[in-house]
Amino acid sequence: MAKLATFVVAAVAGGVLGIVGILATVGAVSPSADHVASIETSDTEPAAYGTR
Amino acid sequence: MTARRGLVLHTVAAVVTAVVLAPLALPGYVLRYDMVFVPRQPLNWEMIAPADALPRAVPLDAVVSVANLAVPGWLLQRIALVAVVYLAALGAARLLPTARVMPRVVAALAYAWTPYLAERLLLGQWALLLAYAALPFLVAAARDLRAGRPGALPRLILAAAPAAVTPTGGLIALVTVAVLLPLRSRATAAALAAVAALNAPWLLASLSSAAGGSSDPEGVAMFAARAENWAGSWVALLGTGGIWNAQTVPASRSSVLVPVVTVLLLAVAVLGLRELRRRWPGGADRLFILAAGGFVLAAAGAAGPGVALLEWLVVHVPGAGLLRDGQKFLIPYALVTALGFALGAELLADRLARRFEPAAGRVLLAGAILLPVVVMPDLAFGASGALRPVRYPADWDVVAARVAVAPGEVLSLPFEGYQRYDWTRGVVVRDPAPRYLDAPVLMNDALRVGAVTVDGENPRATAAQALLDAGRPVAELGARWVLVRRGPVAEPPAPVLAGLRLVYDGPQLRLWENPAAADTGRLAGAGRRMPALAAHLLAATVVIFAALGLLRIRRRSWYGPRTHESGEEETWPSWPPS
């Protein structure tokens, strides 16, 4: 019973981390996101401190 | 704490640091937005008390210049950035009131792998992050001072010192001490006096500056907290994100699951905060007040009546411009959240372990350790390569040598304080001239945020901008040199450079000399900046005496915070009742 519970906890924790991780990574590599990964191409303003 | 457990925490801090700052193994300088290190930063009056600009980098610039006498700029940058991440992780881990090592590791990751740290790092505000890294040590020292433990006051001063290299960090340190320590006590008075002395350099430098104390109210909206995903700016702040600049936000923050994870994290943290109050009677409540105050400041500019109030303050109260970018005041909130999350995870793990077996609890803690990394994986490896070092073009050394022969004020054109260059791989960086050249540099302190320009405070910069707008020769300003940085921004037209003599024409920089410039010009005025110099010396003296005092008292580790030295019975030195 205890071993099964540990397995369930591990599966749930792993599942949550996995889903969050996949979605976060997809967000990170998405070329459409408004973020730092696209800084060299998305913001053509040559002399701005930043954009909102 | 046993030596083995201490070693584990140091190892965790080292691994986190190595993963976050991996690209710094490459040669060169990481140049991003406000982060400008140069090979050797000169020590001159502008570093101690800027004549015309607000002292935003006081005493930071003087500290860097003095450190640069012994350590080259590339190494100094690496020491500073490593200190930020390493000490943040170690400080949070050691501050957590627990006897177990895994919850401490949870706290380390929850504090060193945050959106706050990532976003401020990407904005290049490494000095503000020194305050972030120092806060756990400051809190621990305040706790020990309140309990009358030996060496607490020197430790408090040494923890406040790195925070106080910027006005914002210095204020956070001062308020932290004021909130955490009891009102009427000699120790409190001594601590407040010492931390006030650490703040004296920028206070006195602001008095000698010609810059007006009021700021452009348009900056309130421009630098207000920003939504990073569907959940809005307040939820972004709750997750310690929400910086104003969309260009310095890790991409993963736009994930649809981020708000859900934020709520999960806060739910665990609420459990932990109740436990924190139990383990830390009196002290935890004071820390909560500090965190709540910081959060209110951060949220004030985003919406509601706070916006109008801030706009009134920045116009009418000298120095209130500091409050514009309120998200930076989330530092105590980030610490409280990290401590709460770690304790909450420990509680849940204990329940699981009691109900089933110890392994179930350990699995849960392992998940809690990994959660901050999984939800923001792109902080790894220098925020996915954003912290890649670059090399300065050789032109900079040539121009610095020319200016050093005949020092005089330098007008830096194009008149933009921030600009992207090919040689920075398109990354926006603050004009390096004020730190590279051993001369006063007149640069534009107005800040462009998208299509909006937030006016600066420097009256000479305003005059220069008016001259440029009118297309009149900049020689009229009286600067001895005119530096033209070549890049994507159009170079000044010929009439603007009329009357100047071209003395260097390189691929990245051009240097013009103004034959009509006065010899001394803006180099004068040392007398009125003497109080700022005295304040710097006072702050340095306070730090030196604190270090000597601690060396005399402590037998072991001087940097604290320490929790329990032997045995596990006393898991946390409790606060005296409030």
Contacts between the chains, C-beta under 8 A, distances in Angstrom:
chain1	res1	chain2	res2	distance
A	1	B	356	7.4
A	2	B	356	4.4
A	2	B	357	4.1
A	2	B	360	7.4
A	3	B	357	7.2
A	5	B	352	7.6
A	5	B	355	7.3
A	5	B	356	3.8
A	5	B	357	7.4
A	5	B	360	5.6
A	6	B	356	6.1
A	6	B	357	5.9
A	6	B	359	4.8
A	6	B	360	4.2
A	6	B	363	6.2
A	9	B	352	6.2
A	9	B	356	7.8
A	9	B	360	4.7
A	9	B	363	5.1
A	9	B	364	6.0
A	10	B	360	8.0
A	10	B	363	4.6
A	13	B	363	5.9
A	13	B	364	6.3
A	13	B	366	7.4
A	13	B	367	3.5
A	14	B	367	7.5
A	16	B	367	7.3
A	17	B	367	6.0
A	17	B	370	5.7
A	17	B	371	6.7
A	17	B	374	4.8
A	19	B	257	7.3
A	20	B	255	7.9
A	20	B	257	5.3
A	20	B	261	5.8
A	20	B	371	7.6
A	20	B	374	5.2
A	20	B	375	5.3
A	21	B	374	4.1
A	21	B	375	7.7
A	21	B	377	6.4
A	23	B	255	4.9
A	23	B	256	6.7
A	23	B	257	4.7
A	24	B	252	4.0
A	24	B	255	4.8
A	24	B	257	7.1
A	24	B	258	7.5
A	24	B	374	6.6
A	24	B	375	5.5
A	24	B	376	6.5
A	24	B	377	5.6
A	24	B	378	7.6
A	25	B	252	7.1
A	25	B	377	5.6
A	25	B	378	7.8
A	26	B	255	7.3
A	27	B	251	5.7
A	27	B	252	4.9
A	27	B	253	7.6
A	27	B	254	5.1
A	27	B	255	3.6
A	27	B	256	7.9
A	27	B	258	8.0
A	28	B	250	7.0
A	28	B	251	4.1
A	28	B	252	4.4
A	28	B	255	8.0
A	28	B	377	6.4
A	28	B	378	4.1
A	28	B	384	6.7
A	29	B	251	7.3
A	30	B	251	6.9
A	30	B	254	7.7
A	33	B	251	4.9
A	33	B	254	4.7
A	34	B	246	5.2
A	34	B	249	7.8
A	34	B	254	6.7
A	35	B	246	7.0
A	35	B	247	7.8
A	35	B	249	5.2
A	35	B	250	6.6
A	35	B	251	3.8
A	35	B	253	7.0
A	35	B	254	6.0
A	36	B	122	5.6
A	36	B	247	6.0
A	36	B	248	5.9
A	36	B	249	6.2
A	36	B	250	6.3
A	36	B	251	6.5
A	36	B	383	6.5
A	36	B	384	7.9
A	36	B	386	5.5
A	37	B	251	4.5
A	37	B	378	7.2
A	37	B	384	6.2
A	37	B	386	8.0
A	38	B	251	7.8
A	39	B	247	5.3
A	39	B	386	7.5
A	39	B	426	7.2
A	39	B	427	6.9
A	39	B	428	7.9
A	40	B	425	6.9
A	40	B	426	4.2
A	40	B	427	7.6
A	43	B	247	6.1
A	45	B	448	7.4
A	45	B	450	7.5
A	46	B	419	6.3
A	46	B	420	5.5
A	46	B	487	6.8
A	46	B	488	3.7
A	46	B	489	5.1
A	47	B	414	6.9
A	47	B	416	3.7
A	47	B	418	6.2
A	47	B	419	4.6
A	47	B	420	7.4
A	47	B	428	8.0
A	47	B	448	6.4
A	47	B	488	7.9
A	47	B	489	5.1
A	48	B	418	6.9
A	48	B	428	7.1
A	48	B	448	4.4
A	48	B	449	6.7
A	48	B	450	6.5
A	49	B	33	7.3
A	49	B	245	7.4
A	49	B	417	7.2
A	49	B	418	4.7
A	49	B	428	7.1
A	49	B	447	4.4
A	49	B	448	5.7
A	49	B	449	5.9
A	50	B	33	7.6
A	50	B	123	7.8
A	50	B	244	6.9
A	50	B	245	3.4
A	50	B	246	7.0
A	50	B	247	5.2
A	50	B	248	6.8
A	50	B	428	7.5
A	50	B	449	5.6
A	50	B	450	7.8
A	51	B	245	7.0
A	51	B	246	5.1
A	51	B	247	5.9
A	51	B	449	6.8
A	51	B	450	4.6
A	52	B	222	6.9
A	52	B	226	5.7
A	52	B	244	6.4
A	52	B	245	7.4
A	52	B	246	5.9
A	52	B	449	6.3
A	52	B	450	5.9
